[in-house]
Amino acid sequence: MDDVRAVIAIFISCISGYLVFDLIANGFSWGLLIAAILGFIIVHILWPRKRDGDSAWYDVLELIFDLPYRCIALCVRGIGRAIKGGDGDIGIDI
């Protein structure tokens, strides 16, 4: 069952990657951007969790296909920290 989940996640990741390419090649569209982001989030949720007997290939594939989600999460957390600030005030200096 983990192999099926991994194959479906890879398929969705490839579709999301194509949507990002389409954003660059054919112009910006909010619908494509949201669909690509949702696809990368679904890949993160769908990817099988680690077990002791997993192959090294699963670790490499997880690193490759989870990288877009990690980048998106890093950006969102950075924006949240910049807006939140330390004492509750807006921490953006203009």
C-alpha positions, 0 to 999 in steps of 0.5 A: 500500500505504501508503494501505491501511495508513493506512486500517486504522490509522485504523479501529483507532484509531477502535475504540480510541477507542470502547473508551476512551469505553465505559470512561468511559460504562459503567464500568471493565473491565480487558479494555477498557482493555488492548484500547484500549491494544493498539489504540493500540500497533498503530496506532503500529506499522501507520502508514506511515513517512515518505517524502520525497514524502509529503503534508502530510495524512499528517503531520497524520493521523499527528500526530492518530492517533499522539497516544494512543500518545505519551501512553501512552509518556510516562506509562510512561516517567515512571513508570519514571523515578520508580521507577528514581531516579538511583542505583538506589534507589526515587526515590519520596518519600512 
